[in-house]
Each structure stands twice: as C-alpha cells, then as structure tokens.
C-alpha cells in the first residue's frame, strides 16, 4: 500500500488528512514535529511526504518548514514533497518548488485536488525510479561488457550504441564478413577495430583502405596489387591490401564506391580466396577476413545497377547499423567530455547547446567542434560561442580557413584524410580551398 508521511502539528489537520488517505486506499503515517518527521523518514522511507511550513505557535516565518524541507531532501532527494502553506508562506513555497519540492497547496485545501496531485506525483516518481533502475542496469551491463572485451576506447552511454557494440563483440570471433552501415563520421572504423581486437586473429594484420579516397583507376591495384609496369607509373611491385592482410583483417571503407570490375574481383576473393595482381597471371591466395563499411544504401545501389547483388549478399552476412549521433543524444556529452580533456570544461549553456545541435557531421563533427572550442576558450571554460554551432548549423559543410589549415597540418597535407576529418568530399574541399586561396600539394 502507498505510504504517505504527514508532518503537521495541528491535530485536526492530521485527522482530516488521515481520513482522506484512508478513503483513497493510502496509508498515512504521522509526525507532529520536524524532528519526529525526519526520524520517520529515515525509518520508513515513505512514497510521498506532506509537510507544514510552521510548527512553533510563536512562529509564522516559514523558516522551520524550509529547514525541514532541506533535511528531508538530504535523506532522499527523490521522494516527492508537497508543502502545505498559508498565504503568508506562498513566496517561501514557490522558492522551495524551484529548489526541488514537488508541489505546494494552500490551506484550506481541496481534497479532490490534493488526491489528484498525490496520484500524479506518485506516478511520476514511479516512472523516475524505473528509469533510474534501468540506467543502473544499463551501466552495469556496459561495465560487464568492458570487463569481458576490449572496447578500443569507444565512448558511449546510449542504448542504441550498446546494442551495436554488444553485437560487434558477439560476431568478433567468427570469420564471417561484416558490413557496417551508418552516416559519415559516425564511427564505423572504430567498430571495425573493436571486431578485430576481439577476434581470434587480433594479433594478425589489420589493414584499412578507403575506397572513396582512391582514384577509380587505382582501386584494383590498391586491393589486389600490381606488378612493375602493369600501368603508367608502376615502376615497382605493389603488394595489394588483400595480400598484406593475409591471415588478418581487411577493413574496406566506403565500399559503395567500388567500381563494378573491382566488385567482380572482390566477389571472387570472397568466394575462393584467390586473386591476381594487375599485370600477372599468377594466382595468389589470401585468408583475410573482410569487414566493409558504407554510408550508402547498397540495396538501392543494386536496383540502379551500381552494386552487384551477389556481392552484397556476401558482404552483409552480419550487418551492424550505426545510428547517427542525433539519434543517440545520450552519447553527446560523454563524447564531448572525452574530446575536451581534463584541462577544459563546458559551461552549463555550452553543454545545453551541444545537446540541442543535430550533428549532421556526427561524431567527427563533434570532435572538430570541441577541438575548435579548446583553442578559443578563455580560462579553460568553453562557452557556446567557442563551439561555433550557430555558424555550423547555418552551413555545416563550410569550415573556416583556420580549420582547413589546421586539418591539413594534422593530416600531413593529405587531401583525402583532411576531407574525411572535415566531413567533406574531396571535391568540396578542393572548391573550398580554391575559394579561400589555400595552396596545396600532395
């Protein structure tokens, strides 16, 4: 039965409240002083508390009620408290509501209104407790997962990411092909690293190649290798990524950009493990496990003839779908705090702005914005203006000259890597650099 603690020194009021609660199938426990109320609160932990604001006959200030409220909140800040107040104490009651009191009612009260308030608060409290239990259970599950597996430093708090990470650890020790889907900048490579780290071949090579960052005429040579003289500029033997990854894992990002001829050869490797270098008739073998990733709709690509259907079936034996950051807002602040480091912190308004932003560039955009803020912040406190989110929302694909130069420097001038860091295509980055007069050479 629901238990309500009444802290009230007036006998008549206690009796009236006792009758009202009994008629509504609730149990009242009563205290006629703040000290007794605090003691009963500690002993019986009621579901809800109704407290008066004055107890001493010579006092009408409401100070006793404020002190009692503070003590009760210290014992359990989650127990709903309703304040019974005379009109002279209304200002105090309003201030306590702002401090965490659930509600206040003026004397004399309306029974129907009080019972409705009690029931609403109890229902809200029940939902809050369930939510807290669920959060604690989820935190425990994440801790268990982190103890059992190498999560490669992945930072998350959302249910959606927990599902992806859990499934990734489950498939890690198998040798099946895995397809990781999700928008640019959402962390697909990090999931691939997690799979490799927890696989039976964790100590073997982990080779990555971004099909979207390579010219179309070099993709096949990059994947399968080439003999000297196989094409213009091939002055020495090139060992392909499949050959380099033999016995380990090949992570092929942006696989939707692979041309049809390359798809045909890739399908053969997946089926038989066999391939030839460009310019060679010698058949080679590889036992590399393939993990691929894309932000494209591959099923639609099949319909338009840009993707082989038989290859798609081979690629997505297991598919891990990484949600956009806007669909896992619980991850935003943990990620931001990780990126900002221990020397800086976010103001309350900056933290709110992080949660309000939709993050079209996902985790990569968040990292870039936080890095920018660290450079601009005064006194190590990051404010909303340091993040530049209003500007980012207006034009998320238009990084500043300073950001481009910094990204170029961080990526040793490599355009493909710089474009990925800025969440741009290479063509967009070239246009932006030309507009800003930034010279480049690779």
C-alpha positions as CSV (number, residue, x, y, z in Angstrom):
1,X,0.0,0.0,0.0
2,X,1.2,3.5,-0.7
3,X,2.6,5.2,2.4
4,X,2.3,9.0,2.9
5,X,4.2,10.7,5.7
6,X,2.3,13.7,7.1
7,X,4.4,16.2,9.2
8,X,1.9,18.5,10.8
9,X,1.5,19.8,14.4
10,X,-2.3,20.5,14.1
11,X,-4.3,17.5,15.3
12,X,-7.4,18.4,13.3
13,X,-5.4,18.7,10.1
14,X,-3.7,15.3,10.7
15,X,-7.1,13.7,11.3
16,X,-8.6,15.2,8.2
17,X,-5.7,14.0,6.1
18,X,-5.8,10.6,7.7
19,X,-9.5,10.1,6.7
20,X,-8.9,11.4,3.2
21,X,-6.0,9.0,2.6
22,X,-7.9,6.0,4.1
23,X,-10.8,6.7,1.7
24,X,-8.4,6.6,-1.2
25,X,-6.7,3.3,-0.2
26,X,-3.5,5.0,1.1
27,X,-1.8,4.6,4.4
28,X,-0.8,7.7,6.4
29,X,2.0,7.9,9.0
30,X,2.1,11.0,11.1
31,X,4.6,13.2,12.8
32,X,3.7,16.3,14.9
33,X,7.2,17.9,14.8
34,X,10.1,18.3,12.3
35,X,12.3,16.1,14.4
36,X,9.8,13.2,14.5
37,X,9.2,13.7,10.8
38,X,12.9,13.3,10.0
39,X,13.1,10.2,12.2
40,X,10.1,8.6,10.5
41,X,11.5,9.5,7.1
42,X,14.8,7.7,7.9
43,X,13.0,4.6,9.4
44,X,10.1,4.0,6.9
45,X,11.0,5.7,3.7
46,X,7.5,6.8,2.6
47,X,6.4,7.1,-1.0
48,X,5.5,10.8,-0.6
49,X,5.6,13.5,2.1
50,X,3.2,16.3,3.0
51,X,4.7,18.8,5.3
52,X,3.6,22.0,7.0
53,X,5.6,25.2,6.9
54,X,5.3,26.2,10.6
55,X,5.3,24.2,13.8
56,X,6.1,26.6,16.6
57,X,3.0,28.5,17.7
58,X,5.0,31.7,18.1
59,X,6.5,31.5,14.5
60,X,4.9,32.4,11.2
61,X,8.0,32.9,9.2
62,X,8.1,29.5,7.4
63,X,11.8,29.1,8.4
64,X,11.0,25.8,10.2
65,X,9.4,24.5,7.0
66,X,12.5,25.5,4.9
67,X,14.8,23.8,7.4
68,X,12.7,20.6,7.5
69,X,12.5,20.5,3.7
70,X,16.3,20.7,3.5
71,X,16.7,17.9,5.9
72,X,14.2,15.6,4.1
73,X,15.9,16.3,0.8
74,X,19.3,15.3,2.2
75,X,17.9,12.0,3.3
76,X,16.3,11.2,-0.1
77,X,16.2,13.9,-2.9
78,X,13.9,11.8,-5.0
79,X,10.9,11.5,-2.5
80,X,8.1,13.9,-3.7
81,X,7.3,16.6,-1.1
82,X,4.1,18.6,-1.0
83,X,4.1,21.8,1.0
84,X,1.0,22.8,2.9
85,X,1.2,26.6,3.3
86,X,-0.8,29.6,4.5
87,X,-0.9,32.5,2.1
88,X,1.8,34.3,4.1
89,X,4.2,31.5,3.2
90,X,3.5,31.4,-0.5
91,X,6.7,33.1,-1.5
92,X,8.7,30.5,0.5
93,X,6.7,27.7,-1.0
94,X,7.5,28.9,-4.6
95,X,11.2,29.1,-3.8
96,X,11.2,25.6,-2.4
97,X,9.4,24.3,-5.5
98,X,12.3,25.8,-7.5
99,X,14.7,24.0,-5.2
100,X,13.1,20.6,-5.8
101,X,9.7,20.4,-3.9
102,X,7.1,18.6,-6.0
103,X,4.2,21.0,-5.3
104,X,2.5,23.2,-2.8
105,X,-1.1,23.6,-1.7
106,X,-2.6,26.5,0.3
107,X,-4.7,25.9,3.3
108,X,-7.5,25.1,3.3
109,X,-7.0,22.6,0.6
110,X,-9.4,20.9,-1.8
111,X,-9.5,17.1,-1.2
112,X,-10.0,16.2,-4.8
113,X,-7.2,18.4,-5.9
114,X,-4.8,17.1,-3.2
115,X,-5.6,13.5,-4.1
116,X,-5.1,14.2,-7.8
117,X,-1.8,15.9,-7.0
118,X,-0.6,12.9,-4.9
119,X,-1.5,10.3,-7.5
120,X,0.2,12.3,-10.3
121,X,3.3,12.7,-8.2
122,X,3.4,9.0,-7.2
123,X,3.1,8.0,-10.9
124,X,5.8,10.4,-11.9
125,X,8.0,9.1,-9.0
126,X,7.4,5.5,-10.1
127,X,8.5,6.3,-13.7
128,X,11.5,8.1,-12.4
129,X,12.5,5.1,-10.2
130,X,12.1,2.7,-13.1
131,X,14.2,5.0,-15.3
132,X,16.9,5.1,-12.7
133,X,16.8,1.3,-12.2
134,X,17.1,0.9,-16.0
135,X,20.0,3.3,-16.2
136,X,21.8,1.5,-13.4
137,X,21.2,-1.9,-15.1
138,X,22.5,-0.5,-18.4
139,X,25.6,0.9,-16.7
140,X,26.2,-2.4,-15.1
141,X,25.8,-4.2,-18.5
142,X,28.3,-1.7,-20.1
143,X,30.8,-2.4,-17.3
144,X,30.4,-6.1,-17.7
145,X,31.0,-5.8,-21.5
146,X,34.1,-3.6,-20.9
147,X,35.5,-6.1,-18.5
148,X,35.0,-9.0,-20.9
149,X,36.1,-7.4,-24.1
150,X,38.5,-4.8,-25.5
151,X,36.2,-2.0,-26.5
152,X,39.0,0.0,-28.0
153,X,38.2,3.2,-26.1
154,X,34.7,3.5,-27.6
155,X,32.8,6.1,-25.6
156,X,29.0,5.7,-25.4
157,X,26.1,5.8,-23.0
158,X,23.1,5.2,-25.3
159,X,21.1,2.0,-25.6
160,X,21.5,2.2,-29.4
161,X,25.3,2.1,-29.3
162,X,25.3,-0.6,-26.6
163,X,23.3,-2.8,-28.9
164,X,25.8,-2.2,-31.8
165,X,28.9,-2.8,-29.5
166,X,27.4,-5.9,-28.0
167,X,26.6,-7.4,-31.4
168,X,30.1,-6.5,-32.6
169,X,31.7,-8.4,-29.7
170,X,29.5,-11.4,-30.4
171,X,30.5,-11.7,-34.0
172,X,34.1,-10.8,-33.5
173,X,35.4,-14.4,-33.1
174,X,33.7,-15.7,-36.1
175,X,35.2,-15.4,-39.6
176,X,32.1,-14.2,-41.4
177,X,32.1,-11.0,-43.4
178,X,30.7,-8.0,-41.6
179,X,29.1,-4.9,-43.2
180,X,29.0,-1.8,-41.0
181,X,26.5,0.9,-42.2
182,X,25.9,4.4,-41.0
183,X,26.4,8.0,-41.9
184,X,29.8,9.6,-42.4
185,X,31.6,10.4,-39.2
186,X,29.5,8.0,-37.0
187,X,32.4,5.8,-36.0
188,X,32.3,2.8,-38.4
189,X,36.1,2.3,-38.4
190,X,36.1,2.2,-34.6
191,X,33.6,-0.6,-34.7
192,X,35.8,-2.5,-37.2
193,X,38.8,-2.0,-34.8
194,X,36.7,-3.5,-32.0
195,X,35.8,-6.5,-34.0
196,X,39.5,-7.1,-34.9
197,X,40.7,-6.6,-31.3
198,X,38.3,-9.2,-30.0
199,X,38.8,-11.7,-32.8
200,X,40.8,-14.9,-32.8
201,X,43.2,-13.1,-35.2
202,X,43.7,-10.0,-33.0
203,X,47.5,-10.3,-33.3
204,X,47.4,-10.5,-37.1
205,X,47.5,-7.6,-39.6
206,X,44.6,-5.1,-39.6
207,X,44.7,-3.3,-42.9
208,X,42.4,-0.4,-43.8
209,X,41.7,1.1,-47.2
210,X,39.2,3.8,-48.1
211,X,37.7,3.1,-51.5
212,X,36.2,6.6,-51.6
213,X,39.6,8.2,-51.2
214,X,41.3,6.4,-54.1
215,X,41.1,7.3,-57.8
216,X,39.0,4.7,-59.6
217,X,41.9,3.6,-61.8
218,X,44.0,2.7,-58.7
219,X,41.4,0.9,-56.6
220,X,42.1,-2.5,-58.1
221,X,45.9,-2.1,-57.8
222,X,45.4,-1.0,-54.2
223,X,43.3,-4.0,-53.3
224,X,44.9,-6.8,-55.3
225,X,48.4,-5.4,-56.0
226,X,50.3,-4.8,-59.3
227,X,53.4,-6.0,-61.0
228,X,56.0,-3.5,-62.1
229,X,55.0,-2.0,-65.4
230,X,51.3,-3.0,-65.0
231,X,50.3,0.6,-65.6
232,X,51.8,4.0,-66.1
233,X,53.8,5.0,-63.0
234,X,54.0,1.4,-61.7
235,X,57.8,1.3,-61.5
236,X,57.9,-1.4,-58.8
237,X,55.8,-4.3,-57.4
238,X,52.9,-3.1,-55.4
239,X,51.6,-5.5,-52.7
240,X,47.8,-5.3,-52.5
241,X,45.9,-4.8,-49.3
242,X,44.4,-8.3,-49.5
243,X,47.8,-9.8,-49.7
244,X,49.1,-7.6,-46.9
245,X,46.1,-8.6,-44.7
246,X,46.6,-12.3,-45.3
247,X,45.7,-14.2,-42.0
248,X,44.3,-11.0,-40.6
249,X,41.5,-8.5,-41.4
250,X,41.0,-6.1,-44.2
251,X,38.7,-3.1,-43.4
252,X,37.3,-1.7,-46.7
253,X,35.6,1.6,-46.1
254,X,33.2,3.3,-48.5
255,X,32.7,0.0,-50.3
256,X,29.8,1.5,-52.2
257,X,32.4,3.5,-54.3
258,X,34.0,0.3,-55.6
259,X,33.6,0.1,-59.4
260,X,31.9,-2.9,-61.0
261,X,35.1,-4.5,-62.3
262,X,36.6,-4.2,-58.8
263,X,33.3,-5.7,-57.3
264,X,33.7,-8.7,-59.6
265,X,37.2,-9.4,-58.4
266,X,36.2,-8.8,-54.8
267,X,33.4,-11.3,-55.1
268,X,35.9,-13.9,-56.4
269,X,38.2,-13.3,-53.4
270,X,35.3,-13.7,-51.0
271,X,34.2,-16.9,-52.7
272,X,37.6,-18.6,-53.2
273,X,40.2,-16.6,-51.6
274,X,42.0,-16.3,-54.9
275,X,43.2,-13.2,-56.9
276,X,45.9,-12.0,-59.3
277,X,47.9,-8.9,-59.2
278,X,47.4,-6.5,-62.1
279,X,49.8,-7.5,-64.8
280,X,50.3,-11.0,-63.5
281,X,48.8,-14.4,-64.3
282,X,49.9,-16.0,-61.1
283,X,47.0,-16.8,-58.8
284,X,47.6,-15.9,-55.2
285,X,45.6,-16.8,-52.1
286,X,44.5,-14.9,-49.1
287,X,42.7,-15.8,-45.9
288,X,42.0,-12.2,-44.9
289,X,38.7,-11.6,-43.2
290,X,36.7,-8.7,-44.8
291,X,35.0,-6.0,-42.8
292,X,33.4,-3.4,-45.0
293,X,31.6,-0.2,-44.3
294,X,29.4,2.3,-46.2
295,X,27.2,5.3,-45.8
296,X,25.3,4.4,-49.0
297,X,22.1,2.5,-49.5
298,X,23.5,-0.6,-51.1
299,X,20.1,-2.2,-51.8
300,X,19.2,0.9,-53.8
301,X,22.6,0.6,-55.5
302,X,21.7,-2.9,-56.5
303,X,18.5,-1.6,-58.1
304,X,20.3,1.0,-60.1
305,X,23.0,-1.4,-61.2
306,X,25.8,0.2,-59.2
307,X,26.3,-2.8,-56.9
308,X,26.3,-6.5,-57.7
309,X,23.5,-8.3,-55.8
310,X,25.6,-11.4,-55.3
311,X,28.4,-9.3,-53.8
312,X,26.0,-7.6,-51.4
313,X,24.9,-11.0,-50.1
314,X,28.5,-11.9,-49.5
315,X,29.3,-8.7,-47.7
316,X,26.4,-8.5,-45.2
317,X,26.4,-11.9,-43.6
318,X,26.3,-9.8,-40.5
319,X,25.2,-6.2,-40.7
320,X,25.9,-3.6,-38.0
321,X,23.9,-0.4,-38.4
322,X,25.5,2.5,-36.6
323,X,22.9,5.2,-35.8
324,X,23.5,8.9,-36.4
325,X,24.6,10.9,-33.4
326,X,21.3,12.9,-33.5
327,X,19.6,9.5,-32.8
328,X,21.7,8.8,-29.7
329,X,21.9,12.1,-27.9
330,X,22.9,10.3,-24.7
331,X,26.4,9.9,-26.3
332,X,26.9,13.6,-27.0
333,X,28.1,14.8,-23.6
334,X,30.3,11.7,-22.8
335,X,32.0,12.1,-26.1
336,X,32.4,15.8,-25.8
337,X,33.9,15.5,-22.4
338,X,36.3,12.8,-23.7
339,X,37.4,15.1,-26.6
340,X,37.8,18.2,-24.4
341,X,40.2,16.5,-22.0
342,X,40.7,17.2,-18.3
343,X,42.0,20.8,-18.6
344,X,38.8,22.3,-20.0
345,X,35.1,22.1,-19.1
346,X,31.8,23.1,-20.6
347,X,29.7,25.8,-19.1
348,X,26.1,24.8,-18.5
349,X,24.9,26.7,-21.5
350,X,27.6,25.2,-23.7
351,X,26.5,21.7,-22.6
352,X,22.9,22.5,-23.4
353,X,23.9,23.8,-26.9
354,X,25.7,20.5,-27.5
355,X,22.6,18.6,-26.8
356,X,20.4,20.9,-28.9
357,X,22.6,20.6,-32.0
358,X,21.6,17.9,-34.6
359,X,25.2,17.0,-35.5
360,X,24.9,16.4,-39.3
361,X,28.6,15.5,-39.3
362,X,28.1,13.1,-36.4
363,X,31.0,12.2,-34.1
364,X,33.6,13.6,-36.4
365,X,31.9,17.0,-36.4
366,X,31.6,16.9,-32.6
367,X,35.3,16.2,-32.2
368,X,36.2,19.0,-34.6
369,X,33.9,21.5,-32.8
370,X,35.3,20.6,-29.4
371,X,38.9,20.9,-30.7
372,X,38.0,24.4,-32.1
373,X,36.5,25.3,-28.8
374,X,39.6,24.3,-26.9
375,X,41.6,26.8,-28.9
376,X,39.2,29.6,-28.4
377,X,38.1,29.1,-24.8
378,X,39.1,31.6,-22.1
379,X,40.1,30.3,-18.7
380,X,39.6,26.7,-19.8
381,X,35.8,27.2,-19.7
382,X,34.0,26.5,-23.0
383,X,31.1,28.7,-23.8
384,X,28.5,28.3,-26.7
385,X,30.3,30.8,-28.9
386,X,33.5,28.8,-28.7
387,X,31.8,25.9,-30.3
388,X,30.5,27.9,-33.3
389,X,27.4,25.8,-33.5
390,X,25.1,28.5,-34.9
391,X,27.5,29.0,-37.7
392,X,27.8,25.2,-38.1
393,X,24.0,24.8,-38.3
394,X,23.8,27.5,-40.9
395,X,26.5,26.0,-43.1
396,X,27.8,22.6,-41.7
397,X,29.9,22.0,-44.8
398,X,31.8,25.3,-44.8
399,X,34.8,25.0,-42.5
400,X,36.8,28.2,-41.9
401,X,40.2,28.8,-43.4
402,X,41.7,28.3,-40.0
403,X,40.0,25.0,-39.6
404,X,41.1,23.8,-43.0
405,X,44.7,24.8,-42.5
406,X,44.8,23.1,-39.1
407,X,43.2,19.9,-40.6
408,X,45.7,19.9,-43.4
409,X,48.6,20.2,-41.0
410,X,47.2,17.5,-38.7
411,X,46.8,15.2,-41.7
412,X,50.2,15.9,-43.3
413,X,48.6,17.7,-46.2
414,X,46.9,14.5,-47.5
415,X,43.6,15.8,-49.1
416,X,41.7,12.6,-48.7
417,X,42.4,12.3,-45.0
418,X,41.8,16.1,-44.5
419,X,38.4,15.8,-46.3
420,X,37.3,13.0,-44.0
421,X,38.4,14.9,-40.9
422,X,36.3,17.9,-42.1
423,X,33.4,15.7,-43.1
424,X,33.7,16.9,-46.8
425,X,34.1,15.2,-50.1
426,X,37.4,15.7,-51.7
427,X,35.8,17.8,-54.4
428,X,34.1,20.1,-51.8
429,X,37.4,20.5,-50.0
430,X,39.2,21.4,-53.3
431,X,36.5,24.0,-54.1
432,X,36.6,25.5,-50.6
433,X,40.4,25.7,-50.6
434,X,40.4,27.4,-54.0
435,X,37.8,29.9,-52.8
436,X,40.0,30.7,-49.8
437,X,43.2,30.8,-51.7
438,X,44.8,27.9,-49.8
439,X,47.6,26.3,-51.8
440,X,48.1,22.5,-51.6
441,X,50.4,19.8,-52.9
442,X,50.3,16.1,-52.4
